[in-house]
Amino acid sequence: MPSSLPGSQVPHPTLDAVDLVEKTLRNE
């Protein structure tokens, strides 16, 4: 992950993981 990019433009894999978990819980 390039440290030269500002934090606002860095993707958040944690948010994607949380969204994926929420979708899984809803499906169940």
KOLMI-172415 format. One line per field, with one value per atom (N, C-alpha, C): residue in three letters; z, x, y. Coordinates in steps of 0.2 Angstrom, whole numbers, plus 5000, padded with zeros to 4 digits. Each point is the difference from the previous one (the first is absolute). Layout:
% residues N
aa <- c(ALA:...)
pz <- c(Z:...)
px <- c(X:...)
py <- c(Y:...)
END
This chain:
% residues 28
aa <- c(MET:MET:MET:PRO:PRO:PRO:SER:SER:SER:SER:SER:SER:LEU:LEU:LEU:PRO:PRO:PRO:GLY:GLY:GLY:SER:SER:SER:GLN:GLN:GLN:VAL:VAL:VAL:PRO:PRO:PRO:HIS:HIS:HIS:PRO:PRO:PRO:THR:THR:THR:LEU:LEU:LEU:ASP:ASP:ASP:ALA:ALA:ALA:VAL:VAL:VAL:ASP:ASP:ASP:LEU:LEU:LEU:VAL:VAL:VAL:GLU:GLU:GLU:LYS:LYS:LYS:THR:THR:THR:LEU:LEU:LEU:ARG:ARG:ARG:ASN:ASN:ASN:GLU:GLU:GLU)
pz <- c(5000:5000:5000:4995:4999:5006:5004:5005:4998:4993:4998:4999:4999:4999:5007:5000:5006:5002:5007:5003:4997:4998:4997:4994:4996:4994:5000:5006:5002:5001:4996:5001:5007:5002:5007:4999:5000:5000:5006:5005:5006:4999:4997:4999:4995:4995:4995:5004:5005:5004:5004:5003:5004:4996:4994:4996:4998:4998:4998:5006:5006:5006:5001:4999:5001:4995:4994:4994:5002:5003:5001:5006:5005:5006:4997:4996:4997:4996:4996:4996:5005:5006:5004:5004)
px <- c(5004:4996:5004:5000:5004:4999:5005:4999:5000:5001:5000:4993:4995:4993:4997:4996:4997:4995:4999:4996:4993:4997:4993:5000:5005:5000:5002:5002:5001:4994:4999:4995:4999:4994:5000:4997:5005:4998:4996:5000:4997:4992:4999:4993:4997:5003:4998:4999:5004:4999:4994:4999:4994:4994:5000:4994:4999:5005:4999:4997:5002:4998:4992:4999:4993:4995:5003:4996:4999:5005:5000:4995:5000:4995:4993:4999:4993:4998:5004:4998:4998:5003:4999:4994)
py <- c(4994:5006:5006:5004:5006:5005:5002:5005:5007:5001:5007:5002:4996:5002:5002:5006:5002:4995:5000:4995:5000:5005:5001:4996:4999:4996:4993:4998:4993:4996:4994:4996:4997:4998:4997:4993:4995:4993:4998:5004:4998:5001:5006:5001:4995:4998:4995:4993:4999:4994:5000:5006:5001:4999:5003:5000:4993:4996:4993:4996:5001:4996:5002:5007:5001:4997:5000:4996:4993:4997:4993:4999:5004:4999:5001:5005:5001:4994:4997:4994:4994:5000:4994:5002)
END
